[in-house]
Amino acid sequence: MRRLTRRLSFTAVALAAAVGLVSGTATAANATGTSQASVSAAYSCDMNLRGGYWYAGWYDGMTAVPRADIVTSAGIEAQCQLRETGYYSGAIDGYFGPQSQAAMKGFQRHINKVHGVGLAVDGWPGPKSWPWLRR
């Protein structure tokens, strides 16, 4: 129900933005993303624990790599996860840019140091980093 409400509210915001009623708000991101021409704003992070992993409600998988040039649901999810771990303090906007990548590198370094798992410290959540990010 929460996701349906969120999608309906983003649809309303997108419609309002299209007719010039609202500025500075984002349209809903999807799996493939929304172009940077879209108006951007912060998304909320509704953290829930399922099956031993944390989810923010935007992306449920563990393989998608966010992008810096478009809003993606994986980008929103990763930013929420990084904020929860204390590595990211920027806007939750779905663009996985330099600040998000720096936070991810710090997180990857920490996981490697504490758990010795050998994650690539590349600043991108991928199939090997997502499970650690969701713990």
Secondary structure by P-SEA (a helix, b strand, c coil): caaaaaaaaaaaaaaaaaacccccccccccccccccccbbbbbbbbcccccccccccccccccbbbbccbbbaaaaaaaaaaaaaccccccccccccaaaaaaaaaaaaaaaaaccccccccccccccccccccc
